[in-house]
Amino acid sequence: MIEKINQIIENLNGYGFSVLVLVLGVLEFSFGLYKKRWNKNEKWVDIACFTIPKLVVRPLVAYYGLKVLPAILPGLKDTFSWVPFFWGFIIIAVADDLTQYWYHRLHHEVPWLWRFHRTHHSASYMGMAMASRQNIIYTIFFSQTYLTTALVYLGLGIPAVIVKGIKGTITTLAHSSIPWDKPFYQYKVLHPLAWVLERTISTPATHHAHHAATTDDGVGYYKGNFGNMFFLWDIIFGTAHISRQYPKAYGISHYEGDQWYAQLAWPIFKSKVPGSELAADGPMVKEDVPLQSHQLYRPDKVEEPVDEQVDASFQLQPVKA
């Protein structure tokens, strides 16, 4: 019975997430998300980052799970199979997401690590493609991937499948250009739920702020909001910024379109853009430059900041918890 349930959950996880990505993709293109900003180079970056890691990372993780773990942890397979589903779910969710929070945060705060994560922030648009837009080396060394695989080996397979599905859905929706969280801020009856929601999981407003090109407007905050599935980590560790508004510009202010292969596999391949952080003689971290009016990105279907429409009695000032 357990095996049948596990098989059903795995199928729903795979097909369900694929359907979600397809629907979001159709909606984002219908709303004119990428406009003229999705040029040939950016298309190659997004497509390569979406497909190639699946051909490289998945076999590595599979080898680790099937060969390495039995060799270094002999006799411990399914040791935790007695753990009830609820507690297994909590263990996997916390171990996976908390590890990723710190992995992500360190790549923003340690200069020599930044260039491995830079690809995720280089696009001047937001959309579901951003969820997988990563340098392949950054992806290979995802510490939480190997920790979660080890926990599955120890007997927490079913909780891991459920967590994977939920986390994939939350992170994709947080990157999406569709502002599904706006109704929670616009309608007073939903305000209490909004307060809990935005402090628990990543939402478009909080995660879009992390992808902003500047922090000068009080909305963008790429120096924080590191949470992936749970925004709670930012609240706990003091890196949260909540404004309930959306940035006017996304990406990196000094980005000049580094070649897709350099963004995918730096430092194996270097950028040909002079002075780029990914160039052979480039700096680890380049200073931001003032944004010009033509760099401000406004999707057709995204309205003005919703705080202006919210009941004044419930308006929030930006929070850095």
N, C-alpha and C positions, 0 to 999 in steps of 0.2 A: 504493500500500500504506500509506504513512504517513498519507494522508488518511483511509483506512478505519479505521485504528487510532485515529486522533484522534477520529473520529466515535463509535466504540464507547466510548472512554474518557469522552467527554462525556456520552453517554447513561447510562452506569453511574454517573457522578458525580452527575447530576441525579436519576435514579430511586433510586439506592442511598441517597443522603442523605435523600431524601423518605421512603423506607421506614423508615430508622433513626429519623427524627423521629416518624413515626406510631407505631412500636412503643414508643418511649420514652414518648410521650404516653399511650398506653393503659396502660402499666405504672404510670406515675406517678399516674394517676387511680385505678387499681385499688388502689394502696397508700394512697389517701387523702391524697395530697400536699397539696393546697391547703386542704382542710377548709373552715372558715368564713372563712379569711383571703383567699380569692379573691372579694372582693365585686365589685359591678358596676363600680366605678371601676377596680379593679385589672385586671379582665378587659379593659376598654377600653384601659388602658395597654399591656398585653401584646399585644393583638390589633392595635392601631394601630401599635405599634413593629415588629411583625412584618410587616405588610402595606404600610403607606404608604411606608417607605423603598424598598421594591422598586419602587414606582411612580415614585419621584422619583430615587433614587440611580442605579439601573441605567441609565435614559436619559441621565443626566449622564455616567456613565462611558463609555457607548457613544459619545456625542458626542465625548468627549475622545479616545477611541481611534480613531474613524473620521475626525474632522475636525481636531482640534487637533494631535495628534501628527504627522500627515503635513505639516502646515503649519510646525511648528517643527523637525521632524527630517526634512526631505525627503530622499528617496534612501536612508534608513537602514532601511527596512522589511526585516525578516528578516536583518539584518546578523549576528545571532548564531545563525542557523539551523545553522551548522556545529558548534556546541558540543555535545558528547556529552550524552545524556539525563541521565546521573548528575550531571555538573557543572551542567547547567542546573537540575536539581532542587535541588541545594545552593544555587545562586545565588538562586533564587526563594524557597526556604524561609527562608534567612537574611535576605535583603533585606525580605521581607514581614513576618516575625515580629519581627525585631529593631526594625524601624521602629515596629511596633505597640506593642512593649514600652515604648518611650520616649514615644510618643504617650499611651498609657494612664497611665504613671507621672506625666507632667507634669500630667495632669488631676487627679491626687490631690495633687500637691505645690505647684502654683501656685493660690492661692486663687481668682482670678477665672475660672480654667478649670473649677474643681470643679463649678459648677452645670450645665455642659454634660454632665457625666458622671454626675451625681447620680441620674438616673432608673434607671441600671443597678443602683444599690445600695438603692433605696428599698423594695423588696418585703421583707416579713417572712418569706418562704418562699424555697426554692431549687428550681429545676427547669429543664428545658431551655428554657423560655420566656425565662429570664434571658439567654441567649446573644444574643438580638436586642433585648432591652429597653434601648434607647438613645434619647437625644435625637436628633432627626433632623439637627440641625446638627453634632453630634458625629460622626454617621455620614457626612454629606456630606464632611467634611474629613478623613476617614480617609486619612492620607498614604500608607499602604502600598497602598491601593487604586490610586492613580494611579501609584505606582512600579511595581507589579506589571503594570498595564496597559501601561506603557511597555516593560517587559521582554518582554511578549507581542508587542508591535508590533515589537520588535527580533528576534523569532524564537524565543522560548522558550515558545511556546503550550502544547505538550504537557506539559512539566514543570509549568507553571502550573496546568493542569487537575488533575493528580495532587496537587499541593500543596494546592490548594483543597479537594479531597475529603478528604484526610487531616486538614487543619487543621479543617475543619468538623466532622468526626467527633470529634476530640479535644476541641475547645472545647465541643461539645454534651454530651459524656459528662462533662466536668469540671463543668459546671453542673447536670447531672442530679441528682435527689434519690436516685437508685439508687446506693448505696455499693459500686460494683463493685470498688474497690481493697481492701476489707477482707480478703478471703482472702489477699492478699499479706502482710498483717501478722499474720494469725492462725496460719498454718502455717509452721513453721520452715524447711521445705525451700524455701519461696518467698522467704525473707528476703533472700538476695543479689539476687534479681531485683527485689524491692521497693525496695531501696536504690538501684538503678540507675534504675528506672522513675520514682520520685518526684523524682529529681534531673534527669530528662531532659524529661518532658512534664508538663503540668498534669493533676492527678488530682482526684477529688472532695474528698479530705481537704485538699490544699493550696489548692485554689481556693475551697472553701467557707469556709476560714479568711479569705480575702480579702473575703468577703461578710458576715462576722460583724458583729453590732451593737456589739460591745465587744471591747477587747483586754485586759480586766482578768483574764480567766480563763486566760491562757497558751495559749489555743487560737486565738482570733480574732486576725487580723493584717491589717486593711484598709490598714495603712500599708506593706504589702509584698505579695509573691506576685502580681506584676503580669503574669507570663507568660501568654500565650494558648495557643499550641501548645507552645512550649518553656518549661519551668520553668528550664531551664539558664541563661537570662538572669538570673534572680533569684539563682542561685548565684554567677554571675560578678560581678554588680554589687552584691552584699551586701544584697539585699532579700528573701532567702528565710527562711521560717519553717516548719519541719517538726515537727509534733507527733503525726501519725497519729491525731488525734482530730477530732471534728466539733463545731462551735459549738452552743451551746444556744439562741442567738438570732441571727436574721439581719436584715439591713436597716440602717436608720438609726434610732438611738435616739430622735431627736426628730421623726421623720416623723409627720405628721398627715393623710396622705391628700390630697396636692395633686391638683387636678383633672387628668384624663388628658391634656387638651389642653395644659396648662402643662408637664407632664412630657415630652410629645412634642416641643413646639416652643417652649420658653423660649429666648430672651427675647421672641419674637414674641407669645406669650400668657403672661400672668402668673398666678401662683397667687392665689386668694382667701383662702388660709389666712394669718391675721395672723402676722407674724414669720417666715414660711417663707423659706428661702433663695431660693425662686422667686417670692416676692411682690415687688411693685413697690418697696417700701421695705425689703425683707429684707436680712439680712447676707450677705456672700459665703460665709462658713462659720460655721455655728451650733455652739455647744458641745454636746457629748454630754450626755445626761441619764441618771441612774441607771435601770437597767432594773427593772421590776416583775415579779413572778413570773408574771403572766398574759401577759407578753410573750415568755416563753421558749417556743420552738417545738420540739416533739419529734414528728417523724413516727412513726406507729405501728410501722413496720417498721425503724426505725433503732435499733440497740442502744446500750448504754452504750459509752463510749470503749473501743476495742479494745485499747489498750495494757495494760489490766488482764488481758487474756487471752493476751498474748504472753509467750513465754518470757523470764524476767527477765534472762537473759544477753544478750538482744538488745534490751532496751528502750532507747529513745532519749530524751534530753532535747530540749526544743524547740531548734531550730537557727536561728540568725540568721547566715547565712553571708555 
